[in-house]
Amino acid sequence: MLLSDFYLPSEQVISVAIAFSAGIFIYVAATDLLPVVNAAGDRLASSFFFVGVLLYFLLNWATHSLTPALY
């Protein structure tokens, strides 16, 4: 039996599936982490959490816009 005999989803279907699962992962992580951070009563901990998320997106944007030849 050859691999071509099986149904292989298209690249678009795989992209949507990965985006959907990443969204679910982020939702579950946020709903699990945010109550713990907010229950601590320490605003510094929640500030570090949001600054970390913002820093991730800023670094991702910077690497994609400043080094387009790598992508």
C-alpha positions as CSV (number, residue, x, y, z in Angstrom):
1,M,0.0,0.0,0.0
2,L,1.4,3.4,-1.0
3,L,1.2,6.6,0.9
4,S,-0.7,8.2,-1.9
5,D,-3.6,5.8,-1.3
6,F,-4.4,7.6,1.9
7,Y,-6.2,10.9,2.2
8,L,-3.7,13.7,2.9
9,P,-5.2,17.0,3.9
10,S,-4.3,20.1,2.0
11,E,-1.9,22.7,3.4
12,Q,-4.8,25.1,4.0
13,V,-6.7,22.5,6.2
14,I,-3.5,21.8,8.2
15,S,-3.0,25.6,8.7
16,V,-6.5,26.0,10.0
17,A,-6.2,23.0,12.3
18,I,-2.9,24.3,13.8
19,A,-4.3,27.8,14.3
20,F,-7.4,26.3,16.0
21,S,-5.4,24.1,18.3
22,A,-3.1,27.0,19.2
23,G,-6.0,29.2,20.0
24,I,-7.4,26.5,22.3
25,F,-4.0,26.1,24.0
26,I,-3.7,29.8,24.6
27,Y,-7.3,29.9,26.0
28,V,-6.7,27.0,28.4
29,A,-3.3,28.4,29.5
30,A,-4.8,31.9,30.1
31,T,-7.8,30.6,32.0
32,D,-5.5,28.5,34.2
33,L,-2.9,31.1,34.8
34,L,-4.8,34.3,35.2
35,P,-6.9,33.3,38.3
36,V,-3.6,32.1,40.0
37,V,-1.9,35.4,39.2
38,N,-4.9,37.5,40.2
39,A,-5.4,35.5,43.4
40,A,-1.9,36.3,44.6
41,G,-2.9,39.9,45.2
42,D,0.4,41.1,44.0
43,R,0.1,43.4,41.0
44,L,3.8,42.9,40.2
45,A,3.2,39.3,39.3
46,S,0.3,40.1,37.0
47,S,2.3,42.9,35.4
48,F,5.2,40.5,34.7
49,F,2.7,38.1,33.1
50,F,1.3,40.7,30.7
51,V,4.7,42.3,30.0
52,G,6.0,38.8,29.1
53,V,3.1,38.3,26.6
54,L,3.7,41.8,25.1
55,L,7.4,41.2,24.9
56,Y,6.9,37.9,23.0
57,F,4.7,39.6,20.4
58,L,7.1,42.6,20.0
59,L,10.0,40.3,19.5
60,N,8.1,38.2,17.0
61,W,7.1,41.3,15.1
62,A,10.6,42.7,15.2
63,T,12.2,39.5,13.9
64,H,9.7,39.2,11.0
65,S,9.9,42.9,10.0
66,L,13.7,43.4,10.5
67,T,14.9,40.1,8.9
68,P,12.5,39.4,6.1
69,A,15.1,37.4,4.2
70,L,15.0,34.6,6.9
71,Y,11.3,34.0,6.3
